[in-house]
Amino acid sequence: MKPSHFLMAFLLGISACKREAPPHEEEHAHEQETGKHAHGEDEDETVVHIDPEMLRDLRVTTAPVQQRPGGEGVTVLGELGVNEDAYAEVASPIPARVLALRATPGQQVKKGQPLVELQSPELGKARAALQSAEARANAARQAAERKRTLGAERIVAQKDVQAADAEAATAEAELAAARSGLHALGVDAQEAAGARGTAGFTLRSPVDGTVIERHAVMGQMADPSQSLFHVGDLSRLWLTVHAFERDAVRIQSGASARITFAAIPGKDFTAKVGFVGQRVDPASRTIPVRLELDNPDGVLRPGMSASAFIPLGEKGATVTTVPAAALQRLENGWFAFLPKGEGAFERRQVGRGRTLGGDVEVLSGLAPGEQVVVDGAFLLRAEVEKSRGGGEHHEH
């Protein structure tokens, strides 16, 4: 080979080496930039930022992550009712006309407080009869006493004394009958001893509580079969549910149940099993179960529909739960949103477990006591999907 050929081959080798080295360095630099970019995207995706003006238009509510009795349980539906141990339906004991109303719906009343004033001709007659009987009895007693005094002085015959005593005894019997007739009308002793000879009387509340309903109307005729007022203590209510017999026989009296109401989303209530029925309904094969829950704030109303999760058997472990609306599905799993300051929400992936009534079991990702977004979580998910879509479009 000629010397010129060796020189040309040497120069071509050096040139090739120089062309091969830069791609390795560029690839390494590209990996570093890609890693930095990816790390930046993770940080951005972890926190969702909402514009303050948009946040004012969103209805965002939060609820704490809760720990509740776990183990096997049953979810049943029911309707909230009054505490029948502190409830009364007040009706007139006799046909009467409504003269005046002394209580309004929603009013707090004490035991013995007037509810309505009524007038009954039948009561007026009974009171008049009692008044006449008392007058005759008083006269007969005084006459008999005078006869006995005169008989002791031998001014009158003994048979006249005996006749006076017999007349007094008859008058006393008539008085007792008049009193019994008045009491038979159902008017209490205080009202019976009130305005003598008049037809008016007052119905009073038999319990402390709230006037739940009022059916009395001025001027109407009240019948004993018609309730004029419903009065009850609403600070403690009863929820009656119906469980299938296979589940009801395993419900323990005193067990703690978790209650949710469709009218109050995102909030749970705790109730105690107060009574498990002793008879199976042959049509539905269910047994009624009474749950008792406190209502100190008065937010609950009789007639509300509810869902109850009741543990079965002995007490077991606890589970972590959040309201079902707090968990939102994204393409790579279930997520919850945690408030992190004005307009900022942390998006955290969680492990989703069983559905427990209106709640969902959380297997991982959240701790009891942490606050999660309930109302507004769906809109936050939409904001995440919107931002992802925008990023993908930009990359294209």
PEBEL-V592443 format. One record per helix or strand. SS is the DSSP state (H for helix, E for strand). FROM is the first residue (numbers start at 0). TO is the last residue. If there is no record, write none. Layout:
SS_FROM_TO / SS_FROM_TO
This chain:
H_2_45 / E_46_48 / H_51_56 / E_61_63 / E_65_68 / E_72_80 / H_83_85 / E_86_90 / E_95_100 / E_107_108 / E_113_118 / H_120_151 / H_157_183 / H_188_191 / E_199_203 / E_208_213 / E_220_221 / E_226_231 / E_235_243 / H_244_247 / E_255_260 / E_263_275 / E_285_293 / E_304_310 / E_317_322 / H_323_325 / E_327_329 / E_332_338 / E_343_355 / E_358_363 / E_370_372 / H_376_394
